[in-house]
């Protein structure tokens, strides 16, 4: 089994889920599925990364300062925390993005580890070549992260049973999926990934 794979959880934060300030419709429904992926990768000894928006209070990303969005995922707030039902392992590596008040930073590849290492450099240091990506939102941060990963030469599998979109314009998520596939990303569901990672992993707890 290859040691060059990693699971990427994109922005599974309170503000992006029902009850949050910028909630993705039914975004909480993917959490049990993401937990199955976390258990699968953890048992296989593969790295798990969780990206997060980590905005300052004032940023051009927010409507009050010329951006598109209401305030969300402000550093140190409950809205910026990962959803409490997401079973992150202690070994999960956090990638923070959106700290620069002059950048939107949709892509995880605009983020850094707690030690300040750029995400792409972190993956290269570990020899990771194949990313499995789930989270929110399909048409924004998932899309940008996947497209950047492909541009940088990573193999990418989009976890289509573990993503949800905003659909600010109806059909945005569907168009994002087509764009990611056209860029060379594969689409897969849990059973497909389980067979790749470990033949016995399909019995992972739900």
Backbone as CSV, one residue per row, in Angstrom:
resi,resn,N_x,N_y,N_z,CA_x,CA_y,CA_z,C_x,C_y,C_z
1,UNK,0.841,-1.189,0.000,0.000,0.000,0.000,0.879,1.242,0.000
2,UNK,0.598,2.171,-0.877,1.435,3.347,-1.037,1.401,4.224,0.204
3,UNK,2.568,4.776,0.556,2.636,5.718,1.669,2.582,7.151,1.156
4,UNK,2.248,7.326,-0.117,2.298,8.651,-0.734,0.906,9.240,-0.932
5,UNK,-0.044,8.841,-0.098,-1.405,9.340,-0.164,-1.724,10.153,1.082
6,UNK,-2.678,11.070,0.949,-3.106,11.859,2.115,-4.562,12.257,1.943
7,UNK,-5.249,12.390,3.069,-6.628,12.853,3.109,-6.630,14.346,3.426
8,UNK,-7.404,15.115,2.629,-7.513,16.552,2.834,-8.966,16.886,3.168
9,UNK,-9.191,17.426,4.354,-10.519,17.851,4.795,-10.582,19.365,4.668
10,UNK,-11.460,19.852,3.808,-11.492,21.277,3.493,-12.555,21.999,4.320
11,UNK,-12.109,22.853,5.224,-12.937,23.879,5.882,-14.208,23.348,6.555
12,UNK,-14.100,22.259,7.296,-15.276,21.703,7.981,-15.439,22.452,9.310
13,UNK,-15.798,23.725,9.182,-15.846,24.651,10.311,-17.284,25.067,10.610
14,UNK,-17.517,25.469,11.849,-18.880,25.786,12.279,-19.567,26.828,11.410
15,UNK,-18.848,27.863,10.993,-19.492,28.919,10.215,-19.941,28.459,8.835
16,UNK,-19.374,27.355,8.335,-19.750,26.862,7.009,-20.827,25.771,7.070
17,UNK,-21.288,25.461,8.267,-22.264,24.393,8.444,-23.543,24.964,9.042
18,UNK,-24.668,24.244,8.946,-25.939,24.783,9.423,-25.833,25.416,10.803
19,UNK,-26.358,26.652,10.907,-26.255,27.437,12.126,-25.126,28.440,12.086
20,UNK,-24.224,28.309,11.103,-23.105,29.225,10.974,-23.451,30.434,10.133
21,UNK,-22.531,31.397,10.093,-22.805,32.662,9.410,-22.762,32.539,7.890
22,UNK,-22.162,31.485,7.382,-22.067,31.280,5.930,-22.291,29.794,5.641
23,UNK,-23.452,29.316,6.056,-23.714,27.875,6.069,-23.922,27.305,4.672
24,UNK,-23.271,26.179,4.401,-23.510,25.394,3.188,-24.733,24.511,3.452
25,UNK,-25.762,24.594,2.610,-26.957,23.781,2.846,-26.621,22.303,3.012
26,UNK,-27.111,21.723,4.102,-26.912,20.299,4.401,-25.434,19.930,4.534
27,UNK,-24.600,20.920,4.820,-23.177,20.635,4.947,-22.841,19.654,6.046
28,UNK,-23.685,19.633,7.093,-23.412,18.722,8.209,-23.634,17.259,7.826
29,UNK,-24.336,17.015,6.736,-24.617,15.634,6.342,-23.360,14.880,5.888
30,UNK,-22.328,15.605,5.514,-21.114,14.912,5.056,-20.214,14.516,6.224
31,UNK,-20.488,15.014,7.437,-19.577,14.743,8.552,-19.458,13.250,8.863
32,UNK,-20.572,12.484,8.953,-20.402,11.045,9.189,-19.582,10.354,8.103
33,UNK,-19.717,10.810,6.870,-18.939,10.214,5.771,-17.467,10.583,5.913
34,UNK,-17.207,11.853,6.219,-15.817,12.266,6.445,-15.194,11.486,7.595
35,UNK,-15.972,11.204,8.629,-15.437,10.428,9.754,-15.036,9.019,9.330
36,UNK,-15.756,8.449,8.389,-15.370,7.131,7.862,-14.032,7.230,7.122
37,UNK,-13.877,8.294,6.337,-12.598,8.484,5.642,-11.464,8.699,6.638
38,UNK,-11.722,9.495,7.682,-10.692,9.729,8.696,-10.261,8.407,9.332
39,UNK,-11.228,7.572,9.698,-10.906,6.278,10.305,-10.120,5.401,9.344
40,UNK,-10.509,5.423,8.077,-9.833,4.623,7.049,-8.370,5.027,6.907
41,UNK,-8.120,6.322,6.755,-6.749,6.797,6.557,-5.930,6.655,7.840
42,UNK,-6.563,6.882,8.984,-5.842,6.750,10.249,-5.367,5.311,10.453
43,UNK,-6.240,4.339,10.204,-5.846,2.934,10.360,-4.719,2.555,9.407
44,UNK,-4.727,3.184,8.244,-3.697,2.874,7.252,-2.392,3.622,7.520
45,UNK,-2.379,4.487,8.542,-1.163,5.228,8.872,-0.847,6.328,7.875
46,UNK,-1.870,6.854,7.195,-1.670,7.890,6.182,-1.962,9.273,6.752
47,UNK,-1.267,10.298,6.267,-1.457,11.648,6.805,-2.861,12.185,6.543
48,UNK,-3.353,12.971,7.499,-4.638,13.651,7.379,-4.394,15.135,7.617
49,UNK,-4.909,15.948,6.692,-4.793,17.398,6.793,-6.186,18.007,6.880
50,UNK,-6.330,19.052,7.662,-7.590,19.793,7.746,-7.296,21.261,7.476
51,UNK,-7.836,21.780,6.368,-7.669,23.199,6.099,-8.747,23.979,6.845
52,UNK,-8.440,25.235,7.116,-9.424,26.099,7.766,-9.232,27.543,7.317
53,UNK,-10.350,28.258,7.145,-10.294,29.704,7.038,-9.936,30.243,8.414
54,UNK,-9.045,31.223,8.436,-8.562,31.762,9.711,-8.364,33.269,9.513
55,UNK,-9.520,33.936,9.326,-9.503,35.328,8.899,-9.289,36.290,10.054
56,UNK,-8.625,37.424,9.778,-8.634,38.525,10.746,-10.016,39.177,10.741
57,UNK,-10.286,40.037,11.713,-11.595,40.685,11.787,-11.836,41.599,10.584
58,UNK,-10.782,42.214,10.093,-10.898,43.095,8.937,-10.133,42.485,7.763
59,UNK,-10.850,42.173,6.698,-10.241,41.592,5.506,-11.096,41.942,4.299
60,UNK,-10.467,42.143,3.181,-11.224,42.500,1.978,-12.087,41.322,1.496
61,UNK,-11.961,40.190,2.134,-12.796,39.025,1.842,-14.240,39.264,2.291
62,UNK,-14.445,40.147,3.282,-15.753,40.389,3.874,-16.447,41.565,3.184
63,UNK,-17.765,41.516,3.169,-18.571,42.536,2.494,-18.269,43.946,2.990
64,UNK,-18.066,44.099,4.282,-17.838,45.434,4.857,-16.571,46.095,4.321
65,UNK,-15.692,45.284,3.745,-14.415,45.803,3.235,-14.259,45.534,1.744
66,UNK,-15.414,45.390,1.056,-15.393,45.272,-0.392,-15.478,43.860,-0.933
67,UNK,-15.613,42.867,-0.059,-15.631,41.477,-0.499,-17.034,40.960,-0.781
68,UNK,-17.097,39.661,-0.994,-18.351,39.016,-1.387,-19.138,38.462,-0.210
69,UNK,-18.454,38.205,0.930,-19.035,37.358,1.966,-19.274,38.092,3.276
70,UNK,-20.274,37.648,4.061,-20.416,38.156,5.432,-19.250,37.653,6.281
71,UNK,-19.034,38.269,7.449,-17.938,37.800,8.307,-18.107,36.323,8.660
72,UNK,-16.990,35.591,8.620,-17.010,34.166,8.956,-15.603,33.719,9.320
73,UNK,-15.540,32.687,10.140,-14.270,32.032,10.496,-13.204,33.038,10.934
74,UNK,-13.617,33.966,11.788,-12.668,34.936,12.343,-11.826,34.237,13.410
75,UNK,-10.546,34.484,13.362,-9.590,33.823,14.253,-10.054,33.859,15.698
76,UNK,-10.051,32.693,16.344,-10.360,32.603,17.759,-11.828,32.543,18.109
77,UNK,-12.709,32.598,17.108,-14.145,32.544,17.380,-14.662,31.114,17.262
78,UNK,-15.846,30.879,17.831,-16.447,29.558,17.728,-16.722,29.195,16.268
79,UNK,-17.099,30.183,15.465,-17.386,29.912,14.057,-16.192,29.380,13.291
80,UNK,-14.994,29.708,13.752,-13.780,29.248,13.074,-13.354,27.850,13.516
81,UNK,-13.970,27.342,14.586,-13.596,26.010,15.078,-14.118,24.920,14.147
82,UNK,-13.416,23.800,14.127,-13.910,22.649,13.387,-15.188,22.142,14.054
83,UNK,-16.094,21.596,13.241,-17.357,21.114,13.786,-17.081,20.061,14.858
84,UNK,-17.777,20.122,15.993,-17.475,19.199,17.097,-17.723,17.731,16.765
85,UNK,-18.546,17.447,15.764,-18.803,16.048,15.396,-17.752,15.478,14.453
86,UNK,-16.829,16.330,13.990,-15.759,15.849,13.109,-14.687,15.191,13.964
87,UNK,-14.441,13.916,13.719,-13.531,13.143,14.575,-12.074,13.275,14.133
88,UNK,-11.537,14.465,14.272,-10.136,14.673,13.910,-9.226,13.892,14.856
89,UNK,-8.202,13.276,14.304,-7.231,12.553,15.126,-6.216,13.541,15.691
90,UNK,-5.537,13.171,16.777,-4.516,14.074,17.329,-3.396,14.383,16.339
91,UNK,-3.190,13.468,15.381,-2.104,13.652,14.414,-2.496,14.549,13.236
92,UNK,-3.769,14.912,13.156,-4.218,15.745,12.037,-3.414,17.039,11.974
93,UNK,-2.954,17.371,10.774,-2.158,18.589,10.568,-3.085,19.693,10.070
94,UNK,-3.099,20.821,10.784,-3.979,21.934,10.459,-3.283,22.878,9.475
95,UNK,-3.989,23.214,8.407,-3.496,24.167,7.417,-4.393,25.399,7.481
96,UNK,-3.822,26.532,7.896,-4.591,27.765,8.041,-4.388,28.663,6.827
97,UNK,-5.493,29.261,6.376,-5.440,30.148,5.210,-6.340,31.351,5.459
98,UNK,-6.193,32.375,4.614,-7.029,33.562,4.745,-6.560,34.536,5.797
99,UNK,-5.330,34.384,6.280,-4.828,35.307,7.301,-4.451,36.670,6.721
100,UNK,-4.096,36.712,5.449,-3.716,37.967,4.802,-4.979,38.776,4.504
101,UNK,-5.125,39.970,5.061,-6.349,40.748,4.853,-6.546,41.215,3.419
102,UNK,-5.522,41.035,2.580,-5.613,41.474,1.192,-5.840,40.327,0.219
103,UNK,-6.082,39.122,0.735,-6.299,37.960,-0.130,-7.572,37.231,0.249
104,UNK,-8.250,36.654,-0.771,-9.421,35.817,-0.507,-9.015,34.444,0.009
105,UNK,-7.986,33.863,-0.576,-7.422,32.584,-0.118,-8.447,31.463,-0.048
106,UNK,-9.043,31.129,-1.184,-9.971,29.999,-1.231,-9.236,28.659,-1.186
107,UNK,-8.049,28.596,-1.752,-7.340,27.325,-1.896,-6.536,26.961,-0.655
108,UNK,-6.562,25.678,-0.307,-5.710,25.205,0.764,-4.236,25.446,0.488
109,UNK,-3.889,25.562,-0.798,-2.492,25.778,-1.160,-2.033,27.211,-0.916
110,UNK,-2.951,28.065,-0.475,-2.570,29.385,0.008,-2.379,29.379,1.525
111,UNK,-2.463,28.196,2.117,-2.350,28.058,3.556,-0.997,27.536,4.010
112,UNK,-0.836,27.501,5.326,0.425,27.083,5.937,0.156,26.246,7.181
113,UNK,1.146,25.466,7.552,1.090,24.736,8.812,1.301,25.706,9.969
114,UNK,1.143,25.204,11.187,1.377,26.041,12.375,2.819,26.536,12.436
115,UNK,3.726,25.808,11.793,5.137,26.205,11.766,5.464,27.134,10.609
116,UNK,4.441,27.516,9.823,4.660,28.450,8.728,5.100,27.823,7.418
117,UNK,5.014,26.486,7.322,5.411,25.808,6.083,4.244,25.840,5.102
118,UNK,4.518,26.261,3.862,3.475,26.290,2.845,2.960,24.879,2.590
119,UNK,1.662,24.770,2.295,1.025,23.462,2.164,1.719,22.594,1.120
120,UNK,2.002,23.154,-0.049,2.648,22.363,-1.094,4.002,21.843,-0.641
121,UNK,4.752,22.673,0.068,6.070,22.263,0.566,5.921,21.158,1.609
122,UNK,4.924,21.283,2.481,4.657,20.256,3.493,4.396,18.904,2.824
123,UNK,3.580,18.891,1.793,3.274,17.641,1.095,4.513,17.069,0.413
124,UNK,5.287,17.930,-0.203,6.500,17.466,-0.892,7.503,16.880,0.098
125,UNK,7.629,17.493,1.269,8.565,16.995,2.283,8.213,15.570,2.703
126,UNK,6.923,15.259,2.695,6.473,13.933,3.092,6.389,12.969,1.900
127,UNK,6.707,13.443,0.717,6.667,12.585,-0.457,5.259,12.241,-0.907
128,UNK,4.284,13.058,-0.542,2.886,12.772,-0.885,2.610,13.171,-2.331
129,UNK,1.969,12.264,-3.053,1.689,12.494,-4.472,0.206,12.445,-4.815
130,UNK,-0.608,11.827,-3.965,-2.020,11.594,-4.287,-2.876,12.107,-3.136
131,UNK,-3.751,13.076,-3.443,-4.605,13.699,-2.446,-6.046,13.251,-2.629
132,UNK,-6.704,12.951,-1.513,-8.126,12.604,-1.490,-8.838,13.746,-0.771
133,UNK,-9.721,14.453,-1.484,-10.223,15.737,-1.007,-11.732,15.699,-0.776
134,UNK,-12.163,16.078,0.448,-13.574,16.244,0.778,-13.762,17.499,1.595
135,UNK,-15.019,17.882,1.830,-15.300,19.046,2.652,-16.219,20.036,1.969
136,UNK,-16.083,21.302,2.351,-16.936,22.367,1.814,-16.071,23.572,1.426
137,UNK,-16.541,24.341,0.507,-17.695,24.110,-0.352,-17.197,23.644,-1.717
138,UNK,-17.975,22.756,-2.326,-17.601,22.169,-3.608,-17.186,23.228,-4.618
139,UNK,-17.968,24.302,-4.699,-17.792,25.300,-5.749,-16.836,26.430,-5.370
140,UNK,-16.265,26.377,-4.181,-15.298,27.401,-3.782,-13.993,26.763,-3.288
141,UNK,-13.882,26.517,-1.997,-12.586,26.098,-1.466,-12.183,24.686,-1.898
142,UNK,-13.150,23.771,-2.044,-12.799,22.449,-2.574,-12.309,22.592,-4.005
143,UNK,-13.068,23.313,-4.818,-12.704,23.508,-6.228,-11.315,24.125,-6.363
144,UNK,-11.063,25.215,-5.656,-9.771,25.902,-5.787,-8.623,25.022,-5.291
145,UNK,-8.850,24.297,-4.205,-7.807,23.413,-3.683,-7.481,22.311,-4.681
146,UNK,-8.513,21.711,-5.263,-8.303,20.629,-6.233,-7.610,21.152,-7.489
147,UNK,-8.048,22.276,-8.013,-7.439,22.814,-9.239,-5.984,23.200,-9.007
148,UNK,-5.685,23.776,-7.834,-4.279,24.092,-7.523,-3.453,22.821,-7.388
149,UNK,-4.024,21.806,-6.768,-3.306,20.537,-6.620,-2.958,19.945,-7.983
150,UNK,-3.904,19.988,-8.896,-3.643,19.464,-10.241,-2.582,20.314,-10.941
151,UNK,-2.693,21.618,-10.801,-1.720,22.511,-11.442,-0.310,22.241,-10.922
152,UNK,-0.202,21.836,-9.657,1.096,21.563,-9.043,1.571,20.128,-9.277
153,UNK,0.760,19.345,-9.986,1.191,18.007,-10.368,0.770,16.882,-9.452
154,UNK,-0.092,17.149,-8.471,-0.575,16.088,-7.593,-1.691,15.298,-8.272
155,UNK,-1.740,13.998,-8.014,-2.928,13.227,-8.351,-4.009,13.594,-7.348
156,UNK,-5.251,13.677,-7.803,-6.337,14.088,-6.914,-7.552,13.195,-7.124
157,UNK,-8.118,12.754,-6.026,-9.419,12.089,-6.024,-10.379,12.937,-5.204
158,UNK,-11.471,13.371,-5.832,-12.499,14.139,-5.147,-13.506,13.162,-4.543
159,UNK,-13.757,13.308,-3.270,-14.653,12.403,-2.551,-16.090,12.891,-2.731
160,UNK,-16.734,12.421,-3.784,-18.015,13.008,-4.172,-19.133,12.734,-3.176
161,UNK,-18.960,11.775,-2.282,-19.956,11.541,-1.233,-19.653,12.338,0.033
162,UNK,-18.609,13.158,-0.005,-18.186,13.894,1.195,-17.903,15.353,0.879
163,UNK,-18.685,15.935,-0.049,-18.585,17.352,-0.382,-19.994,17.936,-0.489
164,UNK,-20.104,19.224,-0.246,-21.347,19.964,-0.439,-21.003,21.360,-0.942
165,UNK,-21.909,21.931,-1.760,-21.640,23.229,-2.353,-22.589,24.318,-1.898
166,UNK,-22.196,25.563,-2.202,-23.000,26.731,-1.879,-24.079,26.953,-2.943
167,UNK,-23.688,26.819,-4.224,-24.592,27.072,-5.356,-25.193,28.470,-5.277
168,UNK,-24.310,29.459,-5.116,-24.746,30.856,-5.134,-25.524,31.134,-6.418
169,UNK,-25.016,30.589,-7.523,-25.766,30.510,-8.774,-26.119,29.048,-8.971
170,UNK,-27.407,28.725,-9.196,-27.782,27.320,-9.352,-26.910,26.601,-10.379
171,UNK,-26.421,25.409,-9.975,-25.578,24.622,-10.866,-24.092,24.827,-10.668
172,UNK,-23.708,25.749,-9.770,-22.279,26.011,-9.552,-21.521,24.756,-9.134
173,UNK,-22.112,23.961,-8.245,-21.410,22.767,-7.758,-21.221,21.747,-8.872
174,UNK,-22.246,21.583,-9.681,-22.142,20.642,-10.801,-21.074,21.099,-11.782
175,UNK,-21.051,22.397,-12.056,-20.028,22.932,-12.954,-18.632,22.775,-12.357
176,UNK,-18.520,22.966,-11.042,-17.222,22.800,-10.373,-16.730,21.364,-10.485
177,UNK,-17.629,20.400,-10.316,-17.245,18.992,-10.458,-16.738,18.701,-11.865
178,UNK,-17.429,19.252,-12.868,-16.981,19.030,-14.249,-15.615,19.663,-14.478
179,UNK,-15.425,20.870,-13.918,-14.145,21.553,-14.086,-13.009,20.761,-13.433
180,UNK,-13.259,20.237,-12.253,-12.235,19.446,-11.569,-11.916,18.167,-12.357
181,UNK,-12.957,17.526,-12.867,-12.742,16.312,-13.667,-11.984,16.641,-14.944
182,UNK,-12.333,17.753,-15.578,-11.633,18.159,-16.809,-10.165,18.458,-16.538
183,UNK,-9.851,18.886,-15.305,-8.459,19.165,-14.931,-7.687,17.893,-14.587
184,UNK,-8.385,16.754,-14.599,-7.701,15.479,-14.365,-7.962,14.854,-13.017
185,UNK,-8.860,15.443,-12.216,-9.194,14.841,-10.923,-10.157,13.674,-11.126
186,UNK,-9.970,12.622,-10.338,-10.897,11.496,-10.350,-12.007,11.762,-9.338
187,UNK,-13.169,11.157,-9.573,-14.281,11.224,-8.627,-14.497,9.835,-8.049
188,UNK,-14.687,9.746,-6.736,-14.847,8.437,-6.113,-15.716,8.558,-4.874
189,UNK,-16.214,7.390,-4.427,-16.991,7.301,-3.198,-16.253,6.384,-2.224
190,UNK,-16.778,6.270,-1.004,-16.043,5.571,0.045,-15.633,4.155,-0.350
191,UNK,-16.550,3.403,-0.920,-16.238,2.003,-1.247,-15.072,1.913,-2.225
192,UNK,-15.010,2.856,-3.180,-13.906,2.865,-4.145,-12.576,3.143,-3.446
193,UNK,-12.592,4.152,-2.582,-11.362,4.542,-1.897,-10.912,3.452,-0.928
194,UNK,-11.871,2.828,-0.241,-11.523,1.767,0.704,-10.796,0.630,0.002
195,UNK,-11.235,0.295,-1.195,-10.561,-0.782,-1.939,-9.140,-0.383,-2.306
196,UNK,-8.924,0.914,-2.581,-7.576,1.390,-2.919,-6.657,1.385,-1.705
197,UNK,-7.190,1.838,-0.583,-6.358,2.022,0.608,-6.079,0.698,1.299
198,UNK,-7.116,-0.098,1.488,-6.970,-1.368,2.200,-8.111,-2.285,1.825
199,UNK,-7.824,-3.460,1.333,-8.885,-4.373,0.894,-9.892,-4.705,1.988
200,UNK,-9.485,-4.652,3.248,-10.404,-4.994,4.336,-11.087,-3.777,4.930
201,UNK,-10.796,-2.585,4.374,-11.260,-1.346,5.006,-12.726,-1.050,4.752
202,UNK,-13.388,-1.789,3.882,-14.777,-1.494,3.586,-15.675,-1.718,4.812
203,UNK,-15.130,-2.407,5.818,-15.909,-2.620,7.031,-15.691,-1.505,8.046
204,UNK,-15.128,-0.381,7.578,-14.876,0.729,8.496,-16.174,1.164,9.164
205,UNK,-16.116,1.534,10.453,-17.332,1.903,11.176,-18.003,3.105,10.546
206,UNK,-19.330,3.099,10.569,-20.095,4.198,9.993,-20.384,5.259,11.045
